[in-house]
Amino acid sequence: MERPLRLVTANPLDQLARTIEALLVVASAPLPVEELVAAADDDRERVELALGLLAERYHEGRSGIVLESVAGGWAFRASREAAEACGRLFERPVQRGLSQAALETLAIVAYLGPCTRPEIARIRGVAADSAVAGLTERGLITEAGREDGAHGGAVKYKTTPMFERVFGLESLSQLPRLDDLPGDVDDLRERLHAVAEQRSA
């Protein structure tokens, strides 16, 4: 005598968690909760509960990939213990150390952006073309329109979601205040203020 087939009903929240897991895997940038709600066609509370399940499953020390809230959204990243191996596999420029010039330029764009190459050069006191090009290639800054002008002004640059993700920021508001940075920042602060005044004049 044949046994009747038993239908196994999966937990609906587990099903939603698997859907969100797939969305995060295929996404090229961190996904805000609102986008996950829309893509999963579910309500916010259930999506947040599903994210909690995934965060527990994929946390540091338990998995090779980690789910984290970063750059205003949710995304997977390699765990700290696997990051070096991933870097060797892909050899992405963003994973190599940044030069002092690149770090200074990146800081200026993060704190003052959108800003132009001439503005960056005035703050640093040297040309910024090479540093801006390198940071753009690495995906840490991107074009953000042009200055107003009859023939089109200079290109303005801003940081990208990848910048926030690489540096573990929810948003630019989490950048440390200049007063909290080590060393003498008076000169940098004066230059930033001087350029800001020129822009608003």
C-alpha positions as CSV (number, residue, x, y, z in Angstrom):
1,M,0.0,0.0,0.0
2,E,1.4,3.4,-1.0
3,R,2.0,5.9,1.6
4,P,0.3,9.3,1.1
5,L,2.7,12.1,0.1
6,R,3.4,14.5,2.9
7,L,3.6,18.1,2.0
8,V,6.2,20.0,3.9
9,T,5.3,23.7,4.4
10,A,8.4,25.9,4.8
11,N,8.4,28.7,7.3
12,P,7.2,31.8,5.3
13,L,9.8,34.0,7.1
14,D,12.5,31.5,6.0
15,Q,11.3,31.8,2.5
16,L,11.4,35.6,2.6
17,A,14.9,35.4,4.1
18,R,16.1,33.2,1.2
19,T,14.6,35.7,-1.3
20,I,16.3,38.6,0.4
21,E,19.5,36.6,0.5
22,A,19.3,36.2,-3.3
23,L,18.6,39.9,-3.8
24,L,21.7,40.9,-1.8
25,V,23.9,38.4,-3.7
26,V,22.9,39.7,-7.1
27,A,23.0,43.4,-6.1
28,S,26.0,45.4,-7.1
29,A,25.6,47.9,-4.2
30,P,24.1,47.9,-0.7
31,L,20.3,47.7,-0.8
32,P,18.2,49.9,1.5
33,V,15.4,48.3,3.3
34,E,12.9,50.2,1.1
35,E,14.3,48.6,-2.0
36,L,14.2,45.1,-0.4
37,V,10.6,45.7,0.6
38,A,9.7,46.6,-3.0
39,A,11.6,43.8,-4.6
40,A,10.4,41.2,-2.2
41,D,6.9,42.5,-2.4
42,D,6.5,42.2,1.3
43,D,6.0,44.5,4.3
44,R,8.8,46.3,6.1
45,E,8.5,44.6,9.5
46,R,8.8,41.1,7.9
47,V,11.8,42.2,5.8
48,E,13.6,43.5,8.8
49,L,12.9,40.3,10.7
50,A,14.3,38.3,7.7
51,L,17.4,40.5,7.7
52,G,17.8,39.7,11.4
53,L,17.8,36.0,10.6
54,L,20.3,36.5,7.8
55,A,22.6,38.7,10.0
56,E,22.6,35.9,12.6
57,R,23.4,33.3,10.0
58,Y,26.1,35.4,8.3
59,H,28.1,37.1,11.1
60,E,31.8,37.5,11.7
61,G,33.4,34.3,12.9
62,R,30.6,32.0,11.8
63,S,30.7,32.4,8.0
64,G,33.1,33.3,5.3
65,I,30.8,36.1,4.2
66,V,29.2,38.7,6.5
67,L,25.9,40.6,6.2
68,E,26.3,44.2,7.4
69,S,24.4,47.4,7.3
70,V,26.6,49.9,5.4
71,A,26.3,52.9,3.1
72,G,22.6,53.3,3.8
73,G,21.7,49.7,2.9
74,W,22.5,46.0,3.5
75,A,25.2,44.1,1.7
76,F,27.5,41.0,2.0
77,R,31.2,41.3,2.4
78,A,34.1,38.9,2.9
79,S,34.8,38.1,6.5
80,R,38.0,39.6,8.0
81,E,39.7,36.2,8.0
82,A,38.9,35.7,4.3
83,A,39.5,39.3,3.0
84,E,43.2,38.7,2.3
85,A,42.5,35.6,0.1
86,C,39.7,37.5,-1.7
87,G,42.1,40.4,-2.4
88,R,44.7,38.0,-3.9
89,L,42.0,36.5,-6.1
90,F,40.6,39.7,-7.6
91,E,43.5,42.1,-7.1
92,R,41.2,45.0,-7.2
93,P,42.9,48.5,-7.1
94,V,40.6,49.6,-4.3
95,Q,42.1,46.8,-2.1
96,R,45.6,48.1,-2.5
97,G,46.9,50.9,-0.3
98,L,46.1,54.5,-1.2
99,S,48.9,57.0,-1.6
100,Q,49.1,60.1,0.6
101,A,48.0,62.2,-2.3
102,A,45.0,60.0,-2.9
103,L,44.0,59.9,0.8
104,E,44.2,63.7,1.0
105,T,42.1,64.1,-2.2
106,L,39.6,61.5,-1.0
107,A,39.3,63.4,2.4
108,I,38.6,66.7,0.6
109,V,35.9,65.2,-1.6
110,A,34.3,63.4,1.3
111,Y,34.2,66.5,3.5
112,L,33.6,69.2,0.9
113,G,32.1,67.4,-2.2
114,P,30.8,67.8,-4.7
115,C,34.0,69.7,-5.6
116,T,36.1,70.2,-8.7
117,R,39.7,69.4,-9.5
118,P,40.7,73.1,-9.3
119,E,39.2,73.3,-5.8
120,I,41.0,70.2,-4.7
121,A,44.2,71.6,-6.1
122,R,43.8,74.9,-4.3
123,I,43.3,73.1,-1.0
124,R,46.2,70.7,-1.4
125,G,48.5,73.2,-3.1
126,V,49.3,70.8,-5.9
127,A,47.6,69.5,-9.0
128,A,45.0,66.9,-8.4
129,D,44.5,65.3,-11.8
130,S,46.3,62.1,-11.1
131,A,44.8,61.5,-7.7
132,V,41.3,62.2,-9.0
133,A,41.7,59.9,-11.9
134,G,43.0,57.1,-9.6
135,L,40.2,57.5,-7.2
136,T,37.6,57.5,-10.0
137,E,39.2,54.3,-11.4
138,R,38.9,52.6,-8.1
139,G,35.3,53.6,-7.8
140,L,35.7,55.7,-4.6
141,I,34.6,59.0,-6.2
142,T,32.5,59.8,-9.3
143,E,31.4,62.7,-11.4
144,A,28.5,64.8,-9.9
145,G,27.6,67.2,-12.6
146,R,29.4,70.4,-13.6
147,E,29.8,73.9,-12.3
148,D,27.4,76.5,-13.8
149,G,28.9,78.2,-16.8
150,A,28.1,79.3,-20.4
151,H,30.4,76.7,-21.9
152,G,30.1,74.1,-19.2
153,G,32.1,74.4,-16.0
154,A,34.6,72.1,-14.4
155,V,33.4,68.6,-13.5
156,K,32.4,68.2,-9.8
157,Y,33.2,65.0,-7.9
158,K,31.6,63.2,-4.9
159,T,32.2,60.0,-3.0
160,T,30.4,56.8,-4.0
161,P,28.5,54.2,-2.1
162,M,31.6,52.0,-2.5
163,F,33.6,54.6,-0.5
164,E,31.1,54.3,2.3
165,R,31.2,50.5,2.0
166,V,35.0,50.3,2.0
167,F,35.3,52.5,5.0
168,G,32.4,50.9,6.9
169,L,30.2,54.1,7.0
170,E,26.4,54.2,7.0
171,S,26.6,57.6,5.5
172,L,29.0,60.6,5.2
173,S,27.5,61.9,8.5
174,Q,29.6,59.3,10.2
175,L,32.9,60.8,9.1
176,P,34.9,62.0,12.1
177,R,34.8,65.7,12.7
178,L,37.9,67.6,11.8
179,D,38.5,68.4,15.5
180,D,38.6,64.7,16.2
181,L,41.3,63.9,13.7
182,P,44.9,63.4,15.0
183,G,47.6,65.9,14.2
184,D,47.4,69.6,13.3
185,V,44.3,70.1,11.1
186,D,44.2,73.9,11.5
187,D,45.8,74.5,8.1
188,L,43.4,72.0,6.3
189,R,40.4,73.5,8.1
190,E,41.4,77.0,6.9
191,R,41.8,75.8,3.4
192,L,38.5,74.0,3.4
193,H,36.8,77.1,4.7
194,A,38.5,79.3,2.2
195,V,37.3,77.2,-0.7
196,A,33.8,76.9,0.7
197,E,33.6,80.7,1.0
198,Q,34.8,81.0,-2.6
199,R,32.1,78.6,-3.8
200,S,29.3,80.4,-1.9
201,A,30.4,83.9,-3.1
